[in-house]
Amino acid sequence: MNARGAMGRYGETLAARRLTGAGMTVLERNWRCGRIGEIDIVARDGDVLVVCEVKTRRGGAFEHPMAAVTPDKAERLRRLAERWI
């Protein structure tokens, strides 16, 4: 695994710990659906399904995390969530 992949895995591990610490149950990590894509983390918060896109950055200027989720990416995540259900 290259450094970028290792950084991504590290971020996903931190995110999963954070969700678990907040009382959520992590159901899946790195769930793939053919060529459509991958959901980084699927979790449950009570009766609510939580689909997480994890972005890990080394530093630099702060950018709101939602800035990394384009409308196309949001639509792809929605389609993936429908397939996961």
Backbone as a ProteinNet text record, in pm:
[ID]
protein_1_A
[PRIMARY]
MNARGAMGRYGETLAARRLTGAGMTVLERNWRCGRIGEIDIVARDGDVLVVCEVKTRRGGAFEHPMAAVTPDKAERLRRLAERWI
[TERTIARY]
86	0	90.3	56.2	135.7	99.2	175.4	154.3	15.1	-34.9	-168.6	-276.1	-262.7	-357.9	-352.1	-230	-213.4	-277	-261.6	-322.6	-474.8	-529.4	-673.9	-725.9	-656.3	-696	-689.8	-585.8	-571.2	-690.3	-727.5	-841.7	-971.3	-989.3	-1110.2	-1115	-999.8	-993.9	-1029.9	-975.2	-1009.2	-1157.9	-1212.7	-1355	-1441.7	-1406.4	-1483.3	-1478.5	-1361.9	-1350.6	-1436.7	-1437	-1516.4	-1665.2	-1710.2	-1851.4	-1888.2	-1803.5	-1827.1	-1828.9	-1736.4	-1730.9	-1854.4	-1919.8	-2042.3	-2165.6	-2143.6	-2255	-2312.7	-2253.2	-2302.3	-2242.6	-2307.7	-2258.4	-2208.8	-2081.5	-2026.8	-2068.7	-2139.4	-2191.2	-2100	-2038.2	-1951.6	-1840.6	-1727.7	-1618.7	-1574.5	-1554	-1506.7	-1595.5	-1725.6	-1822.3	-1822.7	-1797.7	-1792	-1914.7	-1954.4	-2066.5	-2024.1	-1964.2	-1923.2	-1845	-1883.8	-1815.3	-1872.9	-1980.6	-2044.1	-1954.3	-1891.3	-1802.4	-1801.3	-1761.4	-1740.2	-1794.7	-1851.8	-1889.3	-1781	-1720.6	-1612.7	-1662.8	-1770.9	-1826.2	-1978.6	-2041.9	-2186.8	-2205.5	-2282.7	-2304.8	-2453.3	-2488.8	-2626.8	-2624.2	-2710	-2728.2	-2873.8	-2901	-3040.3	-3108.9	-3214.6	-3288	-3240.6	-3134.5	-3087.4	-2964.7	-2967.7	-2852.4	-2761.5	-2633.5	-2536.3	-2435.5	-2424	-2328.2	-2219.3	-2094.3	-1983.2	-1883.6	-1848.7	-1738.6	-1626.4	-1514.9	-1404.3	-1299	-1259.3	-1152.1	-1044.5	-923.5	-812.3	-711.3	-674.4	-577.1	-461.8	-346.5	-227	-218.6	-271.8	-257.1	-290.1	-227.4	-255.8	-375.5	-430.5	-543.8	-666.6	-741.9	-863.6	-969.6	-1033.2	-1145.5	-1256.9	-1378.3	-1490.5	-1500.4	-1520.3	-1525.2	-1628.6	-1741.5	-1843.8	-1797.4	-1694.2	-1641.5	-1580.7	-1542	-1482.1	-1587	-1713.7	-1821.1	-1895.9	-1862.5	-1926.7	-2069.2	-2153	-2287.9	-2285.3	-2189.8	-2179.5	-2144.4	-2052.5	-2013.6	-2131.1	-2206.4	-2323.1	-2426.6	-2447.6	-2542.8	-2493.9	-2365.9	-2309.5	-2325.6	-2301.8	-2320.3	-2466.5	-2557.7	-2700.5	-2736.1	-2686	-2713.1	-2652	-2532.1	-2468.1	-2547.6	-2595.2	-2674.2	-2801.6	-2865.8	-2985.8	-2953.7	-2840.4	-2801.8	-2764.7	-2703.5	-2665.1	-2789.4	-2892.3	-3017	-3080.2
-118	0	123.9	220.1	342.5	436	544.7	638	699.8	729.1	788.8	690.9	565	463.3	440.9	441.6	424.1	539.8	661.1	778.3	766.5	721.5	703.1	599	486.5	381.4	432.7	509.3	567.4	658.4	743.7	832.9	756.5	649	567.3	498.4	455.1	393.4	495.2	616.4	722.4	755.7	764.5	796.5	686.9	561.1	449.7	452.9	483	494.5	608.2	718.7	835.8	802.2	735.3	697.1	599.4	501.6	405	474.9	567.5	643.2	728.6	767.2	846.4	757.7	626.6	535.7	470.7	494.7	432.7	293.9	213.4	80.3	80.6	48.7	40.3	-94	-88.8	-209.3	-260.1	-168.6	-205	-102.3	-147.7	-56.9	-94	7.3	-11.2	-106.7	-82.4	-164.3	-122.6	-218.4	-191.2	-246.7	-174.6	-218.3	-206.8	-311.1	-314.2	-191.7	-136	-17.8	113.4	106	229	299.9	223.7	286.7	216.6	292.2	237.5	332.9	276.4	353.6	326.5	432.5	415.7	350.7	404.7	349.3	355.1	243.8	239.5	212.8	298.4	284.4	299.7	263.8	280.4	365	465.9	551.5	537	440.9	410.5	350.5	416.5	370	435.5	515.1	591.8	525.6	507.6	457.7	576.3	562.8	669.9	621.5	694.1	662.3	768.2	724.6	818.2	813.6	928	946.3	1008.6	939.4	986.2	1051.6	1172.2	1244.2	1275.5	1231.6	1253.5	1345.6	1449.9	1545.9	1560.5	1590.8	1605.1	1740	1840.7	1974	2078.4	2191.5	2299.1	2378.9	2455.2	2541.8	2456.9	2500.4	2429.4	2451.8	2345.3	2351	2268.8	2319.9	2246	2109.8	2002.7	1868.7	1854.1	1922.6	1910.9	1968.2	2052	2106.7	1995.9	1884.9	1773.4	1682.4	1700.2	1616.3	1696.2	1667.9	1736.8	1684.2	1755.4	1703.1	1564	1539.6	1407	1300	1332.6	1237.6	1210.9	1314.8	1298	1207.2	1224.9	1140.8	995.8	977	842	775.1	850	795.2	759.6	842.5	813.1	682.2	665.8	542.1	420.2	437.4	328	291.9	393.6	368.3	291.5	326.9	253.7	107.4	81.3	-57.1	-131.6	-62	-126.8	-172.7	-88	-121	-241.7
0	0	0	-83.6	-89.2	26.3	38.9	151.1	147.5	28.8	17.4	65.1	23.4	67.2	217.2	270.8	415.4	491.4	440.3	504	501	388.6	378.2	475.8	486.3	581.4	724.9	754.6	888.2	919.2	824.1	842.9	862.5	787.2	801.2	937.9	986.1	1119	1226.9	1215.7	1311.6	1306.4	1185.1	1170.4	1232.2	1208.5	1265.5	1418.4	1473.4	1619.9	1672.8	1601.3	1643.3	1642.6	1537	1527.9	1639.7	1663.5	1770.8	1906.1	1925.4	2050.2	2072.7	1962.8	1972	1989.3	2003.5	2027.6	1903.6	1788.3	1665.1	1649.2	1566.9	1535.1	1391.3	1370.7	1235.3	1177.1	1064.3	1000.5	889.8	816.1	703.4	691	639.3	602.1	461.6	379.1	241.6	162.1	167.4	94.7	-51.9	-140.4	-284	-354.3	-458.4	-541	-687.3	-736.9	-877	-918.6	-1031	-1084.5	-1033.7	-958.3	-909.6	-810.1	-721.2	-625.1	-491.3	-391	-257.6	-152.2	-47.1	71.3	174.7	226.6	324.1	452.7	508.1	632.8	626.6	662.5	683	831.8	896.6	1040.6	1071.1	1193.6	1239.5	1365.5	1366.6	1484.2	1525.2	1612.6	1646.9	1525.8	1479.1	1361.6	1233.1	1240.4	1124.9	1063.5	931.4	858.5	826.6	854.9	833.1	729.9	619	513.8	519.2	536.4	556.8	442.6	393.1	299.3	380.8	392.9	476.1	387.8	424.1	355	457.3	430.6	522.6	456.3	527.6	474.1	571.2	518.4	601.2	668.9	612.5	670.4	566	578.9	486.3	532.2	442	475	507.8	608	646	540.1	500.8	408.3	471.3	466	523.6	454.7	530.8	471.2	359.8	370.3	265.9	132.9	135	9.8	-76.1	-14.5	-88	-150.7	-115.4	-169.2	-275.4	-399.7	-511.5	-528.2	-602.9	-628.8	-693.5	-783.9	-845.9	-743	-652.7	-548.1	-454.2	-418.7	-332	-398.4	-527.9	-600.9	-605.7	-628.5	-630.4	-493	-386	-250.8	-224.9	-274.5	-258.5	-329.4	-452.7	-527.3	-457.5	-406.2	-332.9	-207.4	-135.1	-14	-48.2	-158.8	-201.4	-227.6	-289.1	-318.1	-190.3	-96.3	29.2	105.7	103.9	174.7	108
[MASK]
+++++++++++++++++++++++++++++++++++++++++++++++++++++++++++++++++++++++++++++++++++++

